[in-house]
Amino acid sequence: MSKFLVLWSLDISKLGTDCVKSVLSMPAYAEKLKKAGKLEKRYHLVGQHGGAWIYDVESNEELDRWLAQAPIYNFANFTLYPLAEMPESPPSDSD
């Protein structure tokens, strides 16, 4: 599995009725992702029009498919960060 932090922000120039409908449908989309085991967490970016979601997917291609299905896909800008596990503690000198 691969984890990605996906930051998305609405493109304010595209605000309109369709955009609002898309934003309102994002909670149901998130629930679908959670049930599929593809979304670990989602956060609102305080003071901004967007979110930070952590996806857990099999591949870059799978992430791309899920993002393309997002209701806000045509109204938002996305920044993707691949995540890597960090060790709980540094290796000791005796290792």
N, C-alpha and C positions, 0 to 999 in steps of 0.2 A: 504494500500500500504506500501511496505517496500523499503527503500532506502539503496543502497550499494555503497561504493566507491570501485572501482575495479582498482587496479594498475597492469599493465601488463608490462613485459619486455621480449624482444626477447631473446631466448636462442642462444647465438652467435655460439655455437657449431653446431647448426642446420641450419646455413645460407647456402643458395643455391638458385637455380632458383625457386623451389617451394615456399620457404619462401618469396622471393621477390614478387612473384605473389600474395601470401596471403596478404602481407603488402599493396600492391597496391589496393587490393579489399576491404580494411577496410573502406574507405570513403563511398562506396555504402552500406556496411553492417550497418554502423552508420546511414545512411539515412533511411534504413529500420526500424531500432530500433526507431528512432525519430518519424517516421510516425505512428508507433504502440504505441507511448506514453511511451516507455520503457527506453529511454535514455534522461536524462535531459541535461547533458553537457559532453563534452569530451575535454581533454587537452593533449597536448604533454608534456612529461617530458624533459625539456631543458637539453641538454648534455647527454641524455640517448636514448636508443633504446626501446621506449615504450610509454605508455600513462596512463592517469588517467581518468576513465569514471565514471559517476554517473548514476546508473541504478535506475529506479523506477518500482518495480515489485510487484506482488501479494504474492510471496512466495520464499523461498530459492530454491525450486524445479524449479520454473520458471527461476530464475537467472541461475541456473545450466544448464538448457536447452539452454538459450540464449548464455551462454559462450561456450557450446559445439558446437554451430553453427558458432561461430566466425571463420573467415578464418585463423586466426593465432593460433587457439587453440592448434594445435600440435607443434607449434614453439615457444611458449611463456610460461613464468611462471606467475602465477596469485597470487595476495594477495588480499583478500576480507576483507572489513571493513563494518559491519552494521552501519548505521547512525541513530541517534535519534535527534529529534527536540530539540532545546534549547529555553527556555523562552526568550522573548525579553528583559525583565527586571527582576531583582531579586524580590522576594516577599517582600512586605513592612512589617514592624514590627507590623502593625495593623491587618494583616491577621491572 
